[in-house]
Amino acid sequence: MKKSGSSESVRRTGASFSGPTLAGSVFRGCVTAVAAALLMGSVLGCNDVIGRSHVSREAGMKAFDAADYEQAAAAFMDATRQNPRDYKSFYMAGQCYEKLNLEQKTIFSYKSALNAMQSTEIGRGDEEFKGKIIDALSSYLARAVSREAEIEALVQSAQRLDVAPQRAAQDWVVLAKIYANLGDADNAIDAYNRASLLAPGDFNLAKTYGLYLESLAQPRRAEPYLIRAYQLSPEDVDVARALRRIGVVPGPSLLNQADLARPIVPEGPLPELKLFPSQTPPAPRQ
């Protein structure tokens, strides 16, 4: 009887373990399924938002091409509301407001485009479009009614200690281009110098500054910046042509030593000759 009771107890004990184990498995499966559904919903929702933003931007481009700048601006701003990281729509909104002579909205849109670029990896890597925005902003600020106030704000922003070097360099570049548009070469050079110290590895900055100095008929001052630009991007045609114009031949001799091909013979003392196992050094003479 004890044996039978013991067997029954074991069966009850086994049942008590199998029940929660099965329930736990079902619970974990449900949680996984819910999490997957939420993730998929999030991804689909994000794609849907980006899709609507793209549709609004396309509508804005059609209105812009038809010179309906009010309708275009509304469409581009709708695109940015759908996707605040859409820096191209912010830029195009600025183009529309500039056509409509709406100064504050123009400045806000161009600045928002630069800020939005920093929120995505694609934006941070889109140097060509960044240059396009900076050119538009600096050109507009150079003739804006609020020019002096905007220049002062940019100087204060660039000099803040809590601003990242790349952001401060960007502010100095905008200032340099404003001064260049105003024909103030001294202040433009000063701003470019400050930007270069903060971002020495910025190809577009080195190229732009070098070309600007060349346009001022200052080839010797332009030379180190054009050489730096060439070192950062040897395939750039504009830089190579500018170097030739100032009497510098582009080629491997301008590249950093670290960028040149490594010699076959290693640097430093030659390593000891290692003999094969079957070889033994000759015995020393007595």
C-alpha positions, -999 to +999 in steps of 0.1 A: +000+000+000+028+024+008+044+016-026+012+024-043+008+056-024+043+066-032+037+059-069+005+080-067+024+108-050+051+107-077+024+110-104+008+139-086+042+156-082+050+150-119+016+165-128+023+195-106+055+202-125+042+196-160+013+220-156+032+252-148+059+243-173+034+240-201+016+272-190+050+290-188+058+279-223+024+291-236+029+324-217+064+330-232+051+322-266+023+347-263+047+374-250+070+367-280+042+369-304+029+402-289+064+417-290+069+407-326+035+422-335+043+454-318+077+456-335+061+449-369+034+475-362+061+500-353+081+493-384+050+495-406+039+526-389+073+543-395+072+532-431+037+546-435+048+580-420+078+582-443+056+572-472+031+600-465+060+624-461+073+614-495+039+619-511+037+654-496+072+663-508+063+651-543+032+673-543+053+702-531+078+697-560+050+697-585+036+730-571+071+745-569+077+737-606+044+753-614+055+784-594+027+780-569+050+787-540+023+790-513+009+756-521+044+742-524+054+756-490+023+741-474+030+707-489+067+707-479+058+717-443+032+690-442+060+666-452+081+678-423+052+673-399+049+637-410+087+632-408+107+658-389+139+643-402+130+652-438+158+678-443+151+681-480+116+692-474+127+718-449+152+731-475+125+733-502+102+750-478+129+776-474+132+780-511+094+787-513+094+812-485+124+830-501+103+833-533+075+847-511+097+872-493+089+857-459+122+863-441+117+846-408+101+815-423+130+813-448+156+814-421+138+790-399+134+765-427+171+765-437+182+762-401+157+734-395+171+716-426+206+717-411+194+705-377+173+677-392+204+664-411+220+655-378+192+632-367+199+604-393+230+586-405+220+594-441+217+631-433+250+632-415+267+617-445+250+639-471+278+664-474+268+676-508+233+686-497+246+701-465+268+724-486+237+733-507+218+743-475+247+763-461+251+782-494+213+790-495+213+801-458+244+823-459+234+839-492+200+848-478+214+861-445+238+883-463+209+903-477+183+898-449+169+927-429+178+908-397+213+902-409+232+918-380+211+900-354+216+867-372+253+872-374+255+880-337+235+849-329+258+827-350+289+841-334+275+835-299+265+799-309+300+792-324+317+804-293+296+784-268+318+760-248+290+733-248+287+731-286+303+702-304+334+712-325+317+701-357+286+722-350+307+752-341+327+748-373+295+747-392+284+781-377+318+796-386+315+784-422+280+800-424+295+832-411+325+830-435+301+827-464+280+856-452+311+878-450+323+865-484+289+874-499+292+909-483+327+913-498+343+914-463+373+892-470+391+899-436+362+886-415+355+858-440+392+846-437+390+849-399+358+828-398+373+802-422+404+800-400+383+793-369+363+766-387+395+749-400+410+747-365+378+730-352+374+706-382+409+700-398+396+667-414+366+683-431+373+679-469+345+703-480+358+730-456+394+727-467+383+727-504+360+757-500+385+777-480+413+769-504+393+779-534+381+811-517+417+821-510+427+814-546+398+836-558+414+864-537+446+860-556+464+846-525+479+813-539+504+808-511+478+810-484+455+788-505+482+761-510+481+743-476+443+741-476+441+728-512+468+703-504+449+692-473+418+688-495+437+668-520+450+645-492+415+639-480+401+633-515+427+628-542+401+621-568+384+656-566+388+673-600+382+709-588+410+706-562+435+691-586+428+719-611+432+745-584+465+731-574+478+732-609+466+768-613+488+778-583+518+759-596+515+727-575+515+694-593+490+669-577+503+634-572+515+609-546+541+633-533+513+654-517+498+625-499+504+619-462+531+593-456+506+571-439+486+570-471+515+559-493+521+523-502+541+505-475+576+493-486+583+456-489+612+459-464+597+465-429+607+496-410+633+493-382+660+466-377+657+435-398+644+404-379+667+375-371+669+349-398+649+318-387+664+285-399+644+255-409+643+227-383+667+206-403+693+233-404+716+241-376+741+269-373+777+260-378+797+252-347+819+280-335+856+276-343+879+267-315 
